[in-house]
Amino acid sequence: MTDFSVKSRSILDRMASEAMEKAHAPGVSLALLRDGEIVYRQGYGSKDMEESLPATPETLYGIGSCTKSFICLAVMQLVQDGRLRVTDPIRDHLPLKLGFGDSPITVHHLMSHSSGIPSLGTANILIERMSLGEGWIPLTSESDFYGFMNAAGDQVDARPGEKYFYLNAGFTLLGLLVEKVSGLGLEEYLRERVFKPLGMDRTTLLRERFDSDGDRMTAYWKGPDGKQSATVHPFHPLIYAPGGILSSVVELTRYLTMYLQNGEYGGETILGEDLLKEMYKSHTRRPDNVFGRNAYGYGWGIMEFMGHELVVHTGSTGVSAAFQGFIPELGVGVAYLSNTGYWGSAIPHAALALLMGKDPVEDVPYLAQWKHWERLAGTYSSYRGVFKAEVEQKGGMLVGTAKSRHGDQTVPLIPVSDDPRCNEFWVYGNETGRMKVWFELDEGESRLYYERWVLRKPL
């Protein structure tokens, strides 16, 4: 393991700046953890664009679905206290009528997203209402929530344990379960059993605590045109448990440190080691991703990352984004937050690679691919400009537009292999079906071979 050097910091700062520019992201905060110590913390851009206030490592943001591991931690504490079992049918505690009589949905199924219920869109409904003032599906009270869920019996797709479906409503149920079993409100429970012991004094679910904090984000919603508009963070009890926590990257590193110290923090046991490790054990298989094997535990994803197991979760409230993850074997972790939603993990993935002594652009597959695609992108022209093509990166894909006097035709370029530096692509046309196009790069020139054409652009 190498130190987080000045060179690594420079690489990370440059990549963060470039990623934010591409995503039109107002602000980002980042903290890197090694062996229980923060080795780098930084704010980039603005926590408030109108006032031009800089983001800091202490800025509070919505952490979105990174909240889910906190809820599972609370459940496992109640299991440790002997007040719950993960095998308990949820219908024994709450008035949920979905599922099969002979195969009930259990606490385990909700924590591992294996209930058999696909997404019902409860978080989407509430986020759009709270942040955009849109949406008319009645979903305000607990009564509305149970009525909405229990009417969705025809949506159940599988028996519990058979399939992975990410279900925010399942975590609303878990939050209600924590409240019922503990006799405390969710904020009160988390403050007493999790936030205070970890020194997360500013972390909260509540609007009034957030609004009174002097270092907090302004939330931004990115429209279809890419423009950012200031709005409000969504606060509602029905989305507290799926994604309602607000925190800073500095405070999140204390939470990650507790995992890396097997449930201990500051001389106090937050959760016993055996139960803690159940949280990041692979309980449900998810589709593999660009890094390899991918699974879900209790409020945590578990995935391969450059030869190591990464315990990770991302989050978005539509107006904020988050990433928190740690590699138990190496004792490293990353906390990342931003004040706009629905954009990727390039910055924290690059940070993890650098913590591991790797080159992000060379060793993180999709970053290597993006860098390669930057070289391929641009305007290509035939002899005397008779025929032209524009190659662009859009939505995580490479897209080509053929331009001629007969009109423009845009098609995705589908790599023929998983090699991030692949130069051969399939395109699909109405008449020709699948056809291969390819690039050849020489010093000073890139050539695109398409049908009868050789199109060139300078490098």
C-alpha positions, 0 to 999 in steps of 0.5 A: 500500500502506498501513501496518498501522495501529492501526485495522487491528489493532483490526479484525483483533483483533475479527474474530479474537475473534469467529471464535474464539468461533464456532469454539470455538477455544482458541488462535490465533497470527498473524504478518503479513509485508510486504517481509521484515519482520513488521508484526504478530504476536499470540497470541489465547486459550490454548495450554493451556486447563487451565493458562490459558496464553496463546498467543504468536507463538512457540508451536509448533503442528502445521502440517498440510498446510502441510508439503507445500511443504517436502517439494516444496522438498526435492525441488526441491533434489535436482533442483537437485543433479542427483539427481532429475528431476520427470519420473522415474517414482516406480516407478523409485525406490520399490516402488509398483505402482499406475498404468498401465504405459505412463503412469507416475506421476512425481514431478511428478504426486505434487507436483501431486496429479495422479497419478489416485489419489483419496484413500486415507485414510492420513492419516485412519487415522493421525490417528485412531489417534494422537490418538483411539486409534481405527482398526484398519486395519494401517498402521504400517510402510513395509511396511504402507503399500506393501501398503495402497497397492498393493492399491488398484489398483481405486481409480485413477480417471484416467491421470496428469495428467488429474485433480486428486485431493488425495492425502496418500499421494502425499506420504508417497511423496515423503518416502520419496523424499527419504530414499532419494535423500539418504541422510538421515532426513526430519528430518535433511534438512530441518534441514540444508537448510531449517530451519537456513539459514532460522533455523527452529531450533525447527521440527521433525517429532519428538515429543521436540523438540516435547515439550521446547519450553517454548512449545508448544500443547496439542492439542484435538479438537472433537467433534460437540457442539462441545466441545473435549477435550485430546488429543495431536498425531499423530506418525508417520513415515508422516504426517511428509511429508504434514503432520507439521511443527510450527512457530511463526508467527514461524518460518514468516514466515522461510520465506515471506520466502525465497519473496518473495526468490526463494529467497534468505535471509540471503545464502544460496540455498535454491533457485534462482529458476527452480526455486522459481517452478516450485513456485508455477506452476499445474500442475493445475487445481482447482475454482474457489472463491469468489474465482475461479480455483484451481490447484495447483503443487508443494505450494502452491495458487495462487488469485485473491484480490481481483485478485492471485495468492495462493500459499497452503496450509492444513493440519489435523491434526484437532487443529491448523490452519494457513494460510500464504500470500503475494502475490508482486506485493505482497510480503505474507504471512500465517502463522496457526496454531491448536490445534484442527483443521478450521476456516476461513480467516476470520482469515488472509483478513481479515489479507491484506485489511487488508494490502492496504488493503481492508475484510475485511467489504466486500471478502472475499466470504464474510465479507461474506456471513456478516456479511449473514447475521448480520443475517438470522439470528434468530427471525421471527414472524407476527401474534400468534406463530401461526407462527414461523421460526428462521433460523440460520447452520450449517456455512457455510449459512443454514438455516431452521426453520419452527415450528408446532403440526404440527411443525418443518421444517428446510431449507437456504436456497440463495441464488439468486445469487452476490451475498454480500448476496443476499436471495432464497433457494430452499427445497425441499419434498417437495410443492412442489419448489423455492420462493423465499423472500426477506427485506426489511430496513428500518430496525429490522425484517427481514421474511421472506416465506414462502408466505402468511406475512410473518414479522418480527423486530426489528433 
